[in-house]
Amino acid sequence: MLDVLDDAAVVQALKDTKMEKPTAEQLAELKRLSAIARVPDASEIVASKEEAEIRIRDLKDKARME
């Protein structure tokens, strides 16, 4: 049993199941900022709220530079 529980793939799968999906507001913000920053829309590929927040922060920085 320890061989299975110590497997890196199993550990990652458990982490993935605990991730919260991005909110509709986060996805809308990603689309909006992507257009402003003139970068491809990443709203379809973000997997978690945390990843969405990171991308939103980065896009805000990039949009400020445009």
N, C-alpha and C positions, 0 to 999 in steps of 0.2 A: 504494500500500500504506500509506503514512503517513496518508492521509486516513481509512482504516479504523481503524488502530491508535490514532489520536488522538481517535477518537469517544468521547464521554463514556459513551454507552450500552455500548460494548464494554468500556471500563475497568471500569464498574460490574459488568457480567456476569462479568468475570474475578475481581473481588473476591468476588462472590456464590458462585462455585464453590469458593473457598478457605475459606469460612466453615464452621466445624464445627457440626453440628447439636447442639441441647441434649441433655443426657443424660436418661435416664429418671429419675434422682434429682432433677435440676433441675426437670423437669416435675412430679414428685410434690410437690416443695417449693412450687412455684408454686401448685398446687391447694390445698395445705394452708394456705398463708399467705393466699391469696385469701379462703378461708372465714373465717379469723380476722379479717382486716381488713375483711370485708364489702364486697368489691369484685368485679366480674366476673372470672371465671377467664380468665387470659391465656395459659394453657399451650398452647392450640391455635394461637396466632398468633405465638409467639416463633420467630425464624428462626435464631438462633445461640446458642452457649454464652455469648458475651459479653452479648448482649441479655438472656438468662435471668438471668445474674448481676446485672445492673443492676436488673431487675425484682424479683428476690428481695431485694436490699438495700433497695429502696424499700418493698416490702411489709413487711419486718421493721420498718422505721421506722414505718410506718403502723399495723401491728399493735400496736406498743408504745404508741401513742397511744390505742388503743381500750380 
